[in-house]
Amino acid sequence: MVTTEFPPQPGGIGNHAYNLANQLQFQNYLVTVLTDNRSNKGIEEFEFDLKNTFLIKRIKIRSPRFLMYFKRLRLLFSEINSNDIIIASGKFSLWMVAFASLFYKKKYLAVIHGSEVNFQQKTLHYLVEKSLQQFDKIIAVSNFTKSLLSEKLKKRTQVIPNGFGQDILIKKALSNPLKGNPKLLTVGNVTTRKGQLNVIKMLPKVLKTFPDVHYHCIGLPSQKEEFLEKAKQLGVENQLTFHGRVSDGELVPFLQNSDIFVMLSDTNKEGDIEGFGIAILEANYFGKPAIGSLNCGIEDAIVNGKTGYLIHNRDSEAMVKAIVEILDNYSHFSEHSKQWAAQHQWEKIIEKYLKTLEF
């Protein structure tokens, strides 16, 4: 498996790759993962890798960056002969494995998440299209992601939804109960793409109906200061808390103590887009309904009217209406959310991958 992301650093592609690798080894596949270090010293990665029973080989961060590309290729070429199936996940992995396929006759499988097939720059879009043509099989994590492909590639693409792993079930007490009524929660890197800013802009409207509402944000604080400044301009900074990045164990009580999960993701100018939204399933597991964006992979992660609502990510009136509907029928949404999450546990999702791996 060649992947652009892998734990312990956060990211949906890495989350997917880890759970896929983990489940495959449970099915008696001998798994090797080729990925990058994403921290400068690589200490977190080293400690994480020691805990896993499958082999993880990483490329250290080097400068200039292009030196890492050569190292990736060299490592891939050295590993490829001892493996029967090569799985690529993430944009750089697609290009690299497609190139390797020109020299080695193996079975090649691509997993696409969204952003890698939505480049706005024509050259990059063309490179991805040509790369995917080299793969024997293609898996899209959502119907939305599949819709971004050319008609030719769609015919060879199967949709297998994202799942969530049981390690999220680690429980740890929350030292300070979450404030607010209702308590809204978003988990993800604090960026324009993840949509926290869209929620902040809606808070003045939400406050008119829910004066005690509070919005909690979990994740790397990449654009925290910028978003906080906007909240101050709107006069809603007291209804907003950035908690920073937390571990899986620390995340659970936030999910348990929130009321509604919110993910109003945006597509940036480069075409970076939400391919599914694993965090929504994790919230659903704890009976938390979700409100998410239309026109992205979140459409596959929320059953509209059952596990939450899909709205346009700048429609504050729709946001208020969705909150009202969910809170007025909370047991209905909560029960459907649990049932929906149960369908996406990796122990069930892996069955679909096993069938696909029967080349």
Secondary structure, DSSP 4 states (H G I P E B T S, - for coil): -EES--TTS--HHHHHHHHHHHHHHHTT---EEEEE--SSS-HHHHHHHHT-SSEEEEEPP-SSTHHHHHHHHHHHHHHGGG-SEEEEESHHHHHHHHHHTTT---EEEEEE-SGGG--SSHHHHHHHHHHHTT-SEEEESSHHHHHTS-HHHHTTEEE----B-GGGG-----SSPPP-BSEEEEES-SSTTTTHHHHHHHHHHHHHH-TB-EEEEES--TTHHHHHHHHHHHT-GGGEEEEE---HHHHHHHHHH-SEEEE-----TT-------HHHHHHHHTT--EEEESSSGGGGT--BTTTEEEE-TT-HHHHHHHHHHHHHTHHHHHHHHHHHHHTTBHHHHHHHHHHHT--
